[in-house]
Each structure stands twice: as structure tokens, then as C-alpha cells.
Amino acid sequence: MSLRGSSLPYGTGDWYWIPSRVIPAPGDVEPITEFPFFTFIYADLHAHMMALPITLLTLSWTLSMLLGTLVLG
């Protein structure tokens, strides 16, 4: 009995790139369908990564203002 397993259908250096292109498209250009954590794992700087801290700050500030108003009346 052998426990070697099977090889992946793509090259060794492409294991992280191929999963981000999952929708097959005719021709040369395939749509980019990155999984959400792809940006953070590979430091792939996109606008949504730069906007995330500002968005979290705004949401937490708004929540604190609402909760402060409800608690203090």
C-alpha cells in the first residue's frame, strides 16, 4: 500500500495564483476572483485593503456614539 498521494494539476509555483482565477473565460483574459484573505496573505495591496482600517474606524466610532447616546440619554 502506497501513501504517496497525487500531484496537483498545476506547477509548484502556481499553487497560490491559480485559485484566484476560478472562473474559466474564453480567450486570453480571465476574471480575477480572489478569495477575501488573498490580499492579506500575499500583501497584494488593493484599494479595499487600504480602505479597511478607515471603514473599521468609522464603524466603531459610529457604534460608540450610538451606544453612548443610549446609555447617557
PQR file of N, CA, C, O and H, with PARSE charges and radii, in Angstrom:
ATOM      1  N   MET A   1       0.853  -1.181   0.000 -0.4000 1.5000
ATOM      2  CA  MET A   1       0.000   0.000   0.000 -0.0000 2.0000
ATOM      3  C   MET A   1       0.897   1.243   0.000  0.5500 1.7000
ATOM      4  O   MET A   1       1.827   1.348   0.800 -0.5500 1.4000
ATOM      5  N   SER A   2       0.614   2.156  -0.883 -0.4000 1.5000
ATOM      6  CA  SER A   2       1.413   3.366  -1.028 -0.0000 2.0000
ATOM      7  C   SER A   2       0.644   4.590  -0.528  0.5500 1.7000
ATOM      8  O   SER A   2      -0.549   4.737  -0.792 -0.5500 1.4000
ATOM      9  H   SER A   2      -0.141   2.070  -1.533  0.4000 1.0000
ATOM     10  N   LEU A   3       1.342   5.462   0.195 -0.4000 1.5000
ATOM     11  CA  LEU A   3       0.716   6.685   0.696 -0.0000 2.0000
ATOM     12  C   LEU A   3       1.337   7.923   0.041  0.5500 1.7000
ATOM     13  O   LEU A   3       1.478   8.964   0.683 -0.5500 1.4000
ATOM     14  H   LEU A   3       2.312   5.342   0.409  0.4000 1.0000
ATOM     15  N   ARG A   4       1.699   7.808  -1.208 -0.4000 1.5000
ATOM     16  CA  ARG A   4       2.341   8.918  -1.906 -0.0000 2.0000
ATOM     17  C   ARG A   4       1.381  10.044  -2.236  0.5500 1.7000
ATOM     18  O   ARG A   4       1.816  11.194  -2.309 -0.5500 1.4000
ATOM     19  H   ARG A   4       1.584   6.962  -1.729  0.4000 1.0000
ATOM     20  N   GLY A   5       0.120   9.781  -2.434 -0.4000 1.5000
ATOM     21  CA  GLY A   5      -0.840  10.811  -2.819 -0.0000 2.0000
ATOM     22  C   GLY A   5      -0.754  11.113  -4.299  0.5500 1.7000
ATOM     23  O   GLY A   5      -0.053  10.431  -5.048 -0.5500 1.4000
ATOM     24  H   GLY A   5      -0.233   8.847  -2.374  0.4000 1.0000
ATOM     25  N   SER A   6      -1.460  12.119  -4.704 -0.4000 1.5000
ATOM     26  CA  SER A   6      -1.435  12.505  -6.116 -0.0000 2.0000
ATOM     27  C   SER A   6      -0.929  13.932  -6.251  0.5500 1.7000
ATOM     28  O   SER A   6      -0.976  14.719  -5.306 -0.5500 1.4000
ATOM     29  H   SER A   6      -2.029  12.673  -4.096  0.4000 1.0000
ATOM     30  N   SER A   7      -0.453  14.243  -7.424 -0.4000 1.5000
ATOM     31  CA  SER A   7       0.094  15.580  -7.645 -0.0000 2.0000
ATOM     32  C   SER A   7      -1.029  16.566  -7.990  0.5500 1.7000
ATOM     33  O   SER A   7      -2.118  16.181  -8.415 -0.5500 1.4000
ATOM     34  H   SER A   7      -0.415  13.604  -8.192  0.4000 1.0000
ATOM     35  N   LEU A   8      -0.726  17.822  -7.795 -0.4000 1.5000
ATOM     36  CA  LEU A   8      -1.688  18.868  -8.114 -0.0000 2.0000
ATOM     37  C   LEU A   8      -1.716  19.109  -9.619  0.5500 1.7000
ATOM     38  O   LEU A   8      -0.727  18.843 -10.302 -0.5500 1.4000
ATOM     39  H   LEU A   8       0.159  18.135  -7.450  0.4000 1.0000
ATOM     40  N   PRO A   9      -2.837  19.610 -10.150 -0.5600 1.5000
ATOM     41  CA  PRO A   9      -2.944  19.793 -11.600  0.2800 2.0000
ATOM     42  C   PRO A   9      -2.209  21.021 -12.133  0.5500 1.7000
ATOM     43  O   PRO A   9      -2.394  21.379 -13.296 -0.5500 1.4000
ATOM     44  N   TYR A  10      -1.385  21.673 -11.320 -0.4000 1.5000
ATOM     45  CA  TYR A  10      -0.625  22.835 -11.763 -0.0000 2.0000
ATOM     46  C   TYR A  10       0.758  22.811 -11.135  0.5500 1.7000
ATOM     47  O   TYR A  10       1.029  22.026 -10.226 -0.5500 1.4000
ATOM     48  H   TYR A  10      -1.235  21.381 -10.375  0.4000 1.0000
ATOM     49  N   GLY A  11       1.624  23.677 -11.628 -0.4000 1.5000
ATOM     50  CA  GLY A  11       3.020  23.679 -11.205 -0.0000 2.0000
ATOM     51  C   GLY A  11       3.222  24.069  -9.745  0.5500 1.7000
ATOM     52  O   GLY A  11       2.317  24.601  -9.103 -0.5500 1.4000
ATOM     53  H   GLY A  11       1.403  24.315 -12.366  0.4000 1.0000
ATOM     54  N   THR A  12       4.400  23.801  -9.237 -0.4000 1.5000
ATOM     55  CA  THR A  12       4.728  24.076  -7.841 -0.0000 2.0000
ATOM     56  C   THR A  12       4.617  25.548  -7.487  0.5500 1.7000
ATOM     57  O   THR A  12       4.156  25.877  -6.394 -0.5500 1.4000
ATOM     58  H   THR A  12       5.136  23.369  -9.759  0.4000 1.0000
ATOM     59  N   GLY A  13       5.022  26.439  -8.374 -0.4000 1.5000
ATOM     60  CA  GLY A  13       4.985  27.864  -8.089 -0.0000 2.0000
ATOM     61  C   GLY A  13       3.639  28.517  -8.315  0.5500 1.7000
ATOM     62  O   GLY A  13       3.473  29.699  -8.014 -0.5500 1.4000
ATOM     63  H   GLY A  13       5.396  26.172  -9.262  0.4000 1.0000
ATOM     64  N   ASP A  14       2.673  27.777  -8.840 -0.4000 1.5000
ATOM     65  CA  ASP A  14       1.367  28.358  -9.160 -0.0000 2.0000
ATOM     66  C   ASP A  14       0.268  27.999  -8.168  0.5500 1.7000
ATOM     67  O   ASP A  14      -0.887  28.348  -8.412 -0.5500 1.4000
ATOM     68  H   ASP A  14       2.808  26.817  -9.084  0.4000 1.0000
ATOM     69  N   TRP A  15       0.558  27.339  -7.092 -0.4000 1.5000
ATOM     70  CA  TRP A  15      -0.476  26.872  -6.168 -0.0000 2.0000
ATOM     71  C   TRP A  15      -1.250  28.023  -5.542  0.5500 1.7000
ATOM     72  O   TRP A  15      -2.405  27.843  -5.156 -0.5500 1.4000
ATOM     73  H   TRP A  15       1.497  27.056  -6.894  0.4000 1.0000
ATOM     74  N   TYR A  16      -0.650  29.186  -5.433 -0.4000 1.5000
ATOM     75  CA  TYR A  16      -1.355  30.330  -4.838 -0.0000 2.0000
ATOM     76  C   TYR A  16      -2.001  31.217  -5.884  0.5500 1.7000
ATOM     77  O   TYR A  16      -2.917  31.969  -5.553 -0.5500 1.4000
ATOM     78  H   TYR A  16       0.289  29.332  -5.747  0.4000 1.0000
ATOM     79  N   TRP A  17      -1.564  31.160  -7.126 -0.4000 1.5000
ATOM     80  CA  TRP A  17      -2.097  32.043  -8.151 -0.0000 2.0000
ATOM     81  C   TRP A  17      -3.322  31.451  -8.844  0.5500 1.7000
ATOM     82  O   TRP A  17      -4.286  32.169  -9.111 -0.5500 1.4000
ATOM     83  H   TRP A  17      -0.820  30.549  -7.394  0.4000 1.0000
ATOM     84  N   ILE A  18      -3.295  30.167  -9.135 -0.4000 1.5000
ATOM     85  CA  ILE A  18      -4.381  29.510  -9.857 -0.0000 2.0000
ATOM     86  C   ILE A  18      -5.723  29.611  -9.113  0.5500 1.7000
ATOM     87  O   ILE A  18      -6.730  29.866  -9.772 -0.5500 1.4000
ATOM     88  H   ILE A  18      -2.512  29.584  -8.918  0.4000 1.0000
ATOM     89  N   PRO A  19      -5.805  29.430  -7.786 -0.5600 1.5000
ATOM     90  CA  PRO A  19      -7.095  29.525  -7.107  0.2800 2.0000
ATOM     91  C   PRO A  19      -7.739  30.910  -7.188  0.5500 1.7000
ATOM     92  O   PRO A  19      -8.941  31.040  -6.956 -0.5500 1.4000
ATOM     93  N   SER A  20      -6.971  31.933  -7.509 -0.4000 1.5000
ATOM     94  CA  SER A  20      -7.566  33.257  -7.609 -0.0000 2.0000
ATOM     95  C   SER A  20      -8.176  33.514  -8.979  0.5500 1.7000
ATOM     96  O   SER A  20      -8.720  34.593  -9.215 -0.5500 1.4000
ATOM     97  H   SER A  20      -5.994  31.827  -7.697  0.4000 1.0000
ATOM     98  N   ARG A  21      -8.100  32.565  -9.871 -0.4000 1.5000
ATOM     99  CA  ARG A  21      -8.688  32.671 -11.206 -0.0000 2.0000
ATOM    100  C   ARG A  21      -9.581  31.442 -11.423  0.5500 1.7000
ATOM    101  O   ARG A  21      -9.217  30.540 -12.176 -0.5500 1.4000
ATOM    102  H   ARG A  21      -7.658  31.688  -9.680  0.4000 1.0000
ATOM    103  N   VAL A  22     -10.734  31.406 -10.774 -0.4000 1.5000
ATOM    104  CA  VAL A  22     -11.550  30.191 -10.792 -0.0000 2.0000
ATOM    105  C   VAL A  22     -12.628  30.180 -11.863  0.5500 1.7000
ATOM    106  O   VAL A  22     -13.158  29.114 -12.178 -0.5500 1.4000
ATOM    107  H   VAL A  22     -11.029  32.139 -10.162  0.4000 1.0000
ATOM    108  N   ILE A  23     -12.967  31.325 -12.432 -0.4000 1.5000
ATOM    109  CA  ILE A  23     -13.990  31.365 -13.470 -0.0000 2.0000
ATOM    110  C   ILE A  23     -13.306  31.225 -14.829  0.5500 1.7000
ATOM    111  O   ILE A  23     -12.527  32.091 -15.226 -0.5500 1.4000
ATOM    112  H   ILE A  23     -12.536  32.190 -12.176  0.4000 1.0000
ATOM    113  N   PRO A  24     -13.597  30.137 -15.540 -0.5600 1.5000
ATOM    114  CA  PRO A  24     -12.973  29.996 -16.857  0.2800 2.0000
ATOM    115  C   PRO A  24     -13.568  31.012 -17.831  0.5500 1.7000
ATOM    116  O   PRO A  24     -14.775  31.256 -17.826 -0.5500 1.4000
ATOM    117  N   ALA A  25     -12.725  31.592 -18.649 -0.4000 1.5000
ATOM    118  CA  ALA A  25     -13.173  32.592 -19.616 -0.0000 2.0000
ATOM    119  C   ALA A  25     -12.572  32.276 -20.974  0.5500 1.7000
ATOM    120  O   ALA A  25     -11.420  31.855 -21.072 -0.5500 1.4000
ATOM    121  H   ALA A  25     -11.745  31.394 -18.653  0.4000 1.0000
ATOM    122  N   PRO A  26     -13.356  32.481 -22.015 -0.5600 1.5000
ATOM    123  CA  PRO A  26     -12.791  32.246 -23.351  0.2800 2.0000
ATOM    124  C   PRO A  26     -11.779  33.333 -23.696  0.5500 1.7000
ATOM    125  O   PRO A  26     -11.929  34.490 -23.304 -0.5500 1.4000
ATOM    126  N   GLY A  27     -10.776  32.950 -24.413 -0.4000 1.5000
ATOM    127  CA  GLY A  27      -9.772  33.922 -24.813 -0.0000 2.0000
ATOM    128  C   GLY A  27      -8.623  34.005 -23.833  0.5500 1.7000
ATOM    129  O   GLY A  27      -8.332  33.055 -23.106 -0.5500 1.4000
ATOM    130  H   GLY A  27     -10.654  32.010 -24.731  0.4000 1.0000
ATOM    131  N   ASP A  28      -7.985  35.142 -23.827 -0.4000 1.5000
ATOM    132  CA  ASP A  28      -6.753  35.315 -23.073 -0.0000 2.0000
ATOM    133  C   ASP A  28      -6.956  35.879 -21.672  0.5500 1.7000
ATOM    134  O   ASP A  28      -6.117  35.658 -20.799 -0.5500 1.4000
ATOM    135  H   ASP A  28      -8.221  35.914 -24.418  0.4000 1.0000
ATOM    136  N   VAL A  29      -8.043  36.599 -21.437 -0.4000 1.5000
ATOM    137  CA  VAL A  29      -8.237  37.300 -20.169 -0.0000 2.0000
ATOM    138  C   VAL A  29      -9.247  36.554 -19.303  0.5500 1.7000
ATOM    139  O   VAL A  29     -10.373  36.296 -19.729 -0.5500 1.4000
ATOM    140  H   VAL A  29      -8.724  36.779 -22.146  0.4000 1.0000
ATOM    141  N   GLU A  30      -8.837  36.215 -18.097 -0.4000 1.5000
ATOM    142  CA  GLU A  30      -9.727  35.567 -17.138 -0.0000 2.0000
ATOM    143  C   GLU A  30     -10.062  36.548 -16.031  0.5500 1.7000
ATOM    144  O   GLU A  30      -9.195  37.314 -15.609 -0.5500 1.4000
ATOM    145  H   GLU A  30      -7.922  36.424 -17.752  0.4000 1.0000
ATOM    146  N   PRO A  31     -11.311  36.543 -15.546 -0.5600 1.5000
ATOM    147  CA  PRO A  31     -11.650  37.455 -14.455  0.2800 2.0000
ATOM    148  C   PRO A  31     -10.934  37.058 -13.164  0.5500 1.7000
ATOM    149  O   PRO A  31     -10.716  35.875 -12.902 -0.5500 1.4000
ATOM    150  N   ILE A  32     -10.580  38.040 -12.380 -0.4000 1.5000
ATOM    151  CA  ILE A  32      -9.898  37.797 -11.115 -0.0000 2.0000
ATOM    152  C   ILE A  32     -10.956  37.585 -10.042  0.5500 1.7000
ATOM    153  O   ILE A  32     -11.775  38.470  -9.796 -0.5500 1.4000
ATOM    154  H   ILE A  32     -10.758  39.001 -12.592  0.4000 1.0000
ATOM    155  N   THR A  33     -10.945  36.439  -9.412 -0.4000 1.5000
ATOM    156  CA  THR A  33     -11.918  36.111  -8.366 -0.0000 2.0000
ATOM    157  C   THR A  33     -11.156  35.685  -7.122  0.5500 1.7000
ATOM    158  O   THR A  33     -11.235  34.531  -6.701 -0.5500 1.4000
ATOM    159  H   THR A  33     -10.279  35.720  -9.612  0.4000 1.0000
ATOM    160  N   GLU A  34     -10.431  36.605  -6.547 -0.4000 1.5000
ATOM    161  CA  GLU A  34      -9.603  36.292  -5.389 -0.0000 2.0000
ATOM    162  C   GLU A  34     -10.462  35.997  -4.167  0.5500 1.7000
ATOM    163  O   GLU A  34     -11.510  36.609  -3.964 -0.5500 1.4000
ATOM    164  H   GLU A  34     -10.367  37.543  -6.890  0.4000 1.0000
ATOM    165  N   PHE A  35     -10.007  35.065  -3.372 -0.4000 1.5000
ATOM    166  CA  PHE A  35     -10.676  34.817  -2.115 -0.0000 2.0000
ATOM    167  C   PHE A  35     -10.322  35.956  -1.167  0.5500 1.7000
ATOM    168  O   PHE A  35      -9.246  36.538  -1.303 -0.5500 1.4000
ATOM    169  H   PHE A  35      -9.155  34.567  -3.538  0.4000 1.0000
ATOM    170  N   PRO A  36     -11.184  36.296  -0.215 -0.5600 1.5000
ATOM    171  CA  PRO A  36     -11.006  37.510   0.584  0.2800 2.0000
ATOM    172  C   PRO A  36      -9.661  37.626   1.303  0.5500 1.7000
ATOM    173  O   PRO A  36      -9.131  38.730   1.423 -0.5500 1.4000
ATOM    174  N   PHE A  37      -9.112  36.545   1.771 -0.4000 1.5000
ATOM    175  CA  PHE A  37      -7.876  36.632   2.551 -0.0000 2.0000
ATOM    176  C   PHE A  37      -6.631  36.679   1.679  0.5500 1.7000
ATOM    177  O   PHE A  37      -5.527  36.845   2.198 -0.5500 1.4000
ATOM    178  H   PHE A  37      -9.543  35.648   1.673  0.4000 1.0000
ATOM    179  N   PHE A  38      -6.784  36.536   0.353 -0.4000 1.5000
ATOM    180  CA  PHE A  38      -5.670  36.566  -0.580 -0.0000 2.0000
ATOM    181  C   PHE A  38      -4.865  37.853  -0.431  0.5500 1.7000
ATOM    182  O   PHE A  38      -3.634  37.829  -0.457 -0.5500 1.4000
ATOM    183  H   PHE A  38      -7.681  36.402  -0.068  0.4000 1.0000
ATOM    184  N   THR A  39      -5.563  38.973  -0.276 -0.4000 1.5000
ATOM    185  CA  THR A  39      -4.914  40.278  -0.149 -0.0000 2.0000
ATOM    186  C   THR A  39      -3.996  40.334   1.060  0.5500 1.7000
ATOM    187  O   THR A  39      -2.907  40.903   0.984 -0.5500 1.4000
ATOM    188  H   THR A  39      -6.563  38.992  -0.254  0.4000 1.0000
ATOM    189  N   PHE A  40      -4.418  39.755   2.164 -0.4000 1.5000
ATOM    190  CA  PHE A  40      -3.636  39.821   3.391 -0.0000 2.0000
ATOM    191  C   PHE A  40      -2.503  38.790   3.419  0.5500 1.7000
ATOM    192  O   PHE A  40      -1.427  39.061   3.952 -0.5500 1.4000
ATOM    193  H   PHE A  40      -5.302  39.293   2.226  0.4000 1.0000
ATOM    194  N   ILE A  41      -2.745  37.625   2.852 -0.4000 1.5000
ATOM    195  CA  ILE A  41      -1.720  36.591   2.851 -0.0000 2.0000
ATOM    196  C   ILE A  41      -0.515  37.001   2.015  0.5500 1.7000
ATOM    197  O   ILE A  41       0.630  36.785   2.414 -0.5500 1.4000
ATOM    198  H   ILE A  41      -3.619  37.405   2.419  0.4000 1.0000
ATOM    199  N   TYR A  42      -0.778  37.595   0.851 -0.4000 1.5000
ATOM    200  CA  TYR A  42       0.298  37.898  -0.085 -0.0000 2.0000
ATOM    201  C   TYR A  42       0.610  39.383  -0.191  0.5500 1.7000
ATOM    202  O   TYR A  42       1.332  39.793  -1.100 -0.5500 1.4000
ATOM    203  H   TYR A  42      -1.708  37.770   0.527  0.4000 1.0000
ATOM    204  N   ALA A  43       0.081  40.197   0.720 -0.4000 1.5000
ATOM    205  CA  ALA A  43       0.319  41.644   0.734 -0.0000 2.0000
ATOM    206  C   ALA A  43       0.063  42.247  -0.637  0.5500 1.7000
ATOM    207  O   ALA A  43       0.838  43.066  -1.130 -0.5500 1.4000
ATOM    208  H   ALA A  43      -0.506  39.864   1.458  0.4000 1.0000
ATOM    209  N   ASP A  44      -1.030  41.826  -1.237 -0.4000 1.5000
ATOM    210  CA  ASP A  44      -1.437  42.304  -2.550 -0.0000 2.0000
ATOM    211  C   ASP A  44      -2.265  43.568  -2.338  0.5500 1.7000
ATOM    212  O   ASP A  44      -3.484  43.498  -2.181 -0.5500 1.4000
ATOM    213  H   ASP A  44      -1.659  41.160  -0.836  0.4000 1.0000
ATOM    214  N   LEU A  45      -1.606  44.710  -2.333 -0.4000 1.5000
ATOM    215  CA  LEU A  45      -2.237  45.965  -1.949 -0.0000 2.0000
ATOM    216  C   LEU A  45      -3.293  46.407  -2.958  0.5500 1.7000
ATOM    217  O   LEU A  45      -2.985  46.721  -4.108 -0.5500 1.4000
ATOM    218  H   LEU A  45      -0.616  44.767  -2.460  0.4000 1.0000
ATOM    219  N   HIS A  46      -4.533  46.424  -2.505 -0.4000 1.5000
ATOM    220  CA  HIS A  46      -5.661  46.874  -3.305 -0.0000 2.0000
ATOM    221  C   HIS A  46      -6.359  47.991  -2.546  0.5500 1.7000
ATOM    222  O   HIS A  46      -6.078  48.228  -1.372 -0.5500 1.4000
ATOM    223  H   HIS A  46      -4.784  46.169  -1.571  0.4000 1.0000
ATOM    224  N   ALA A  47      -7.263  48.670  -3.222 -0.4000 1.5000
ATOM    225  CA  ALA A  47      -7.992  49.770  -2.592 -0.0000 2.0000
ATOM    226  C   ALA A  47      -8.810  49.287  -1.394  0.5500 1.7000
ATOM    227  O   ALA A  47      -8.907  49.998  -0.394 -0.5500 1.4000
ATOM    228  H   ALA A  47      -7.491  48.478  -4.176  0.4000 1.0000
ATOM    229  N   HIS A  48      -9.400  48.090  -1.478 -0.4000 1.5000
ATOM    230  CA  HIS A  48     -10.198  47.613  -0.348 -0.0000 2.0000
ATOM    231  C   HIS A  48      -9.329  47.316   0.876  0.5500 1.7000
ATOM    232  O   HIS A  48      -9.806  47.397   2.008 -0.5500 1.4000
ATOM    233  H   HIS A  48      -9.321  47.512  -2.290  0.4000 1.0000
ATOM    234  N   MET A  49      -8.080  46.979   0.656 -0.4000 1.5000
ATOM    235  CA  MET A  49      -7.190  46.756   1.801 -0.0000 2.0000
ATOM    236  C   MET A  49      -6.807  48.082   2.463  0.5500 1.7000
ATOM    237  O   MET A  49      -6.695  48.163   3.687 -0.5500 1.4000
ATOM    238  H   MET A  49      -7.693  46.914  -0.263  0.4000 1.0000
ATOM    239  N   MET A  50      -6.610  49.108   1.652 -0.4000 1.5000
ATOM    240  CA  MET A  50      -6.274  50.428   2.207 -0.0000 2.0000
ATOM    241  C   MET A  50      -7.484  51.074   2.885  0.5500 1.7000
ATOM    242  O   MET A  50      -7.325  51.832   3.841 -0.5500 1.4000
ATOM    243  H   MET A  50      -6.701  49.042   0.658  0.4000 1.0000
ATOM    244  N   ALA A  51      -8.686  50.780   2.399 -0.4000 1.5000
ATOM    245  CA  ALA A  51      -9.896  51.386   2.960 -0.0000 2.0000
ATOM    246  C   ALA A  51     -10.395  50.662   4.207  0.5500 1.7000
ATOM    247  O   ALA A  51     -11.182  51.227   4.965 -0.5500 1.4000
ATOM    248  H   ALA A  51      -8.816  50.164   1.622  0.4000 1.0000
ATOM    249  N   LEU A  52      -9.962  49.443   4.433 -0.4000 1.5000
ATOM    250  CA  LEU A  52     -10.461  48.660   5.560 -0.0000 2.0000
ATOM    251  C   LEU A  52     -10.216  49.307   6.921  0.5500 1.7000
ATOM    252  O   LEU A  52     -11.152  49.345   7.721 -0.5500 1.4000
ATOM    253  H   LEU A  52      -9.322  48.983   3.817  0.4000 1.0000
ATOM    254  N   PRO A  53      -9.033  49.815   7.240 -0.5600 1.5000
ATOM    255  CA  PRO A  53      -8.842  50.456   8.543  0.2800 2.0000
ATOM    256  C   PRO A  53      -9.732  51.688   8.732  0.5500 1.7000
ATOM    257  O   PRO A  53     -10.249  51.918   9.826 -0.5500 1.4000
ATOM    258  N   ILE A  54      -9.909  52.470   7.679 -0.4000 1.5000
ATOM    259  CA  ILE A  54     -10.771  53.658   7.774 -0.0000 2.0000
ATOM    260  C   ILE A  54     -12.223  53.242   7.984  0.5500 1.7000
ATOM    261  O   ILE A  54     -12.940  53.856   8.774 -0.5500 1.4000
ATOM    262  H   ILE A  54      -9.490  52.282   6.791  0.4000 1.0000
ATOM    263  N   THR A  55     -12.651  52.208   7.284 -0.4000 1.5000
ATOM    264  CA  THR A  55     -14.012  51.705   7.438 -0.0000 2.0000
ATOM    265  C   THR A  55     -14.250  51.184   8.849  0.5500 1.7000
ATOM    266  O   THR A  55     -15.278  51.486   9.456 -0.5500 1.4000
ATOM    267  H   THR A  55     -12.068  51.709   6.643  0.4000 1.0000
ATOM    268  N   LEU A  56     -13.309  50.406   9.375 -0.4000 1.5000
ATOM    269  CA  LEU A  56     -13.452  49.891  10.746 -0.0000 2.0000
ATOM    270  C   LEU A  56     -13.452  51.019  11.769  0.5500 1.7000
ATOM    271  O   LEU A  56     -14.214  50.976  12.734 -0.5500 1.4000
ATOM    272  H   LEU A  56     -12.474  50.161   8.882  0.4000 1.0000
ATOM    273  N   LEU A  57     -12.619  52.014  11.573 -0.4000 1.5000
ATOM    274  CA  LEU A  57     -12.599  53.167  12.468 -0.0000 2.0000
ATOM    275  C   LEU A  57     -13.934  53.903  12.432  0.5500 1.7000
ATOM    276  O   LEU A  57     -14.470  54.260  13.481 -0.5500 1.4000
ATOM    277  H   LEU A  57     -12.000  52.049  10.788  0.4000 1.0000
ATOM    278  N   THR A  58     -14.471  54.133  11.247 -0.4000 1.5000
ATOM    279  CA  THR A  58     -15.748  54.829  11.105 -0.0000 2.0000
ATOM    280  C   THR A  58     -16.890  54.042  11.733  0.5500 1.7000
ATOM    281  O   THR A  58     -17.727  54.612  12.432 -0.5500 1.4000
ATOM    282  H   THR A  58     -14.035  53.844  10.395  0.4000 1.0000
ATOM    283  N   LEU A  59     -16.928  52.739  11.489 -0.4000 1.5000
ATOM    284  CA  LEU A  59     -17.989  51.913  12.074 -0.0000 2.0000
ATOM    285  C   LEU A  59     -17.893  51.860  13.596  0.5500 1.7000
ATOM    286  O   LEU A  59     -18.910  51.950  14.284 -0.5500 1.4000
ATOM    287  H   LEU A  59     -16.248  52.276  10.921  0.4000 1.0000
ATOM    288  N   SER A  60     -16.692  51.716  14.119 -0.4000 1.5000
ATOM    289  CA  SER A  60     -16.551  51.657  15.581 -0.0000 2.0000
ATOM    290  C   SER A  60     -16.865  53.006  16.221  0.5500 1.7000
ATOM    291  O   SER A  60     -17.451  53.046  17.303 -0.5500 1.4000
ATOM    292  H   SER A  60     -15.866  51.643  13.560  0.4000 1.0000
ATOM    293  N   TRP A  61     -16.490  54.112  15.580 -0.4000 1.5000
ATOM    294  CA  TRP A  61     -16.809  55.438  16.111 -0.0000 2.0000
ATOM    295  C   TRP A  61     -18.316  55.664  16.100  0.5500 1.7000
ATOM    296  O   TRP A  61     -18.868  56.175  17.075 -0.5500 1.4000
ATOM    297  H   TRP A  61     -16.013  54.080  14.701  0.4000 1.0000
ATOM    298  N   THR A  62     -18.989  55.292  15.013 -0.4000 1.5000
ATOM    299  CA  THR A  62     -20.440  55.429  14.929 -0.0000 2.0000
ATOM    300  C   THR A  62     -21.131  54.584  15.982  0.5500 1.7000
ATOM    301  O   THR A  62     -22.072  55.047  16.626 -0.5500 1.4000
ATOM    302  H   THR A  62     -18.540  54.877  14.222  0.4000 1.0000
ATOM    303  N   LEU A  63     -20.681  53.361  16.167 -0.4000 1.5000
ATOM    304  CA  LEU A  63     -21.273  52.484  17.183 -0.0000 2.0000
ATOM    305  C   LEU A  63     -21.061  53.054  18.577  0.5500 1.7000
ATOM    306  O   LEU A  63     -21.974  53.012  19.402 -0.5500 1.4000
ATOM    307  H   LEU A  63     -19.917  52.985  15.644  0.4000 1.0000
ATOM    308  N   SER A  64     -19.880  53.583  18.855 -0.4000 1.5000
ATOM    309  CA  SER A  64     -19.630  54.152  20.177 -0.0000 2.0000
ATOM    310  C   SER A  64     -20.491  55.392  20.414  0.5500 1.7000
ATOM    311  O   SER A  64     -20.952  55.613  21.534 -0.5500 1.4000
ATOM    312  H   SER A  64     -19.139  53.617  18.184  0.4000 1.0000
ATOM    313  N   MET A  65     -20.713  56.196  19.390 -0.4000 1.5000
ATOM    314  CA  MET A  65     -21.575  57.370  19.531 -0.0000 2.0000
ATOM    315  C   MET A  65     -23.024  56.949  19.794  0.5500 1.7000
ATOM    316  O   MET A  65     -23.696  57.539  20.640 -0.5500 1.4000
ATOM    317  H   MET A  65     -20.339  56.016  18.480  0.4000 1.0000
ATOM    318  N   LEU A  66     -23.503  55.939  19.078 -0.4000 1.5000
ATOM    319  CA  LEU A  66     -24.855  55.461  19.293 -0.0000 2.0000
ATOM    320  C   LEU A  66     -25.042  54.859  20.667  0.5500 1.7000
ATOM    321  O   LEU A  66     -26.028  55.144  21.347 -0.5500 1.4000
ATOM    322  H   LEU A  66     -22.956  55.459  18.391  0.4000 1.0000
ATOM    323  N   LEU A  67     -24.104  54.029  21.081 -0.4000 1.5000
ATOM    324  CA  LEU A  67     -24.205  53.392  22.393 -0.0000 2.0000
ATOM    325  C   LEU A  67     -24.040  54.437  23.511  0.5500 1.7000
ATOM    326  O   LEU A  67     -24.696  54.340  24.548 -0.5500 1.4000
ATOM    327  H   LEU A  67     -23.302  53.797  20.529  0.4000 1.0000
ATOM    328  N   GLY A  68     -23.177  55.420  23.305 -0.4000 1.5000
ATOM    329  CA  GLY A  68     -23.011  56.480  24.282 -0.0000 2.0000
ATOM    330  C   GLY A  68     -24.275  57.302  24.442  0.5500 1.7000
ATOM    331  O   GLY A  68     -24.614  57.710  25.553 -0.5500 1.4000
ATOM    332  H   GLY A  68     -22.644  55.498  22.463  0.4000 1.0000
ATOM    333  N   THR A  69     -24.968  57.546  23.357 -0.4000 1.5000
ATOM    334  CA  THR A  69     -26.227  58.294  23.398 -0.0000 2.0000
ATOM    335  C   THR A  69     -27.308  57.487  24.101  0.5500 1.7000
ATOM    336  O   THR A  69     -28.095  58.049  24.863 -0.5500 1.4000
ATOM    337  H   THR A  69     -24.693  57.214  22.454  0.4000 1.0000
ATOM    338  N   LEU A  70     -27.362  56.197  23.865 -0.4000 1.5000
ATOM    339  CA  LEU A  70     -28.377  55.356  24.505 -0.0000 2.0000
ATOM    340  C   LEU A  70     -28.114  55.198  25.996  0.5500 1.7000
ATOM    341  O   LEU A  70     -29.057  55.194  26.787 -0.5500 1.4000
ATOM    342  H   LEU A  70     -26.723  55.740  23.246  0.4000 1.0000
ATOM    343  N   VAL A  71     -26.881  55.070  26.387 -0.4000 1.5000
ATOM    344  CA  VAL A  71     -26.529  54.858  27.795 -0.0000 2.0000
ATOM    345  C   VAL A  71     -26.662  56.151  28.597  0.5500 1.7000
ATOM    346  O   VAL A  71     -27.221  56.151  29.694 -0.5500 1.4000
ATOM    347  H   VAL A  71     -26.115  55.072  25.744  0.4000 1.0000
ATOM    348  N   LEU A  72     -26.152  57.241  28.051 -0.4000 1.5000
ATOM    349  CA  LEU A  72     -26.161  58.518  28.771 -0.0000 2.0000
ATOM    350  C   LEU A  72     -27.471  59.294  28.582  0.5500 1.7000
ATOM    351  O   LEU A  72     -27.756  60.227  29.334 -0.5500 1.4000
ATOM    352  H   LEU A  72     -25.698  57.240  27.160  0.4000 1.0000
ATOM    353  N   GLY A  73     -28.250  58.912  27.594 -0.4000 1.5000
ATOM    354  CA  GLY A  73     -29.551  59.534  27.379 -0.0000 2.0000
ATOM    355  C   GLY A  73     -29.441  60.827  26.763  0.5500 1.7000
ATOM    356  O   GLY A  73     -30.454  61.481  26.515 -0.5500 1.4000
ATOM    357  H   GLY A  73     -28.019  58.155  26.984  0.4000 1.0000
TER
END
